[in-house]
Amino acid sequence: MVYMQAELLKLPRSLLAKTPTIKNTELVLEQMPHIISSLDAHVDNSLQSVPHLKTVIQLLSNIESSQLKSFSKVQLEQEKIETSEQPQESG
């Protein structure tokens, strides 16, 4: 019982020591609605950009596909040239 009373006497000092933390927590909690609202606006804005991103991805994919086709044609042409330059074996 004496121990509990001693702990109760310490309690106000402990709370006093935590006052800056409590005030900081209060400030953060006061700002939370604004922060959540801002994040929500950013998410909405990002979601509106998704169709544009899909278009960009499709364009990049088409460019890549076109470049690969061109590269394949060049490779085939090069192989034809190399094959025609090799001496024919007599059979």
Long-range contacts (C-beta under 8 A, 24 or more apart in sequence): none
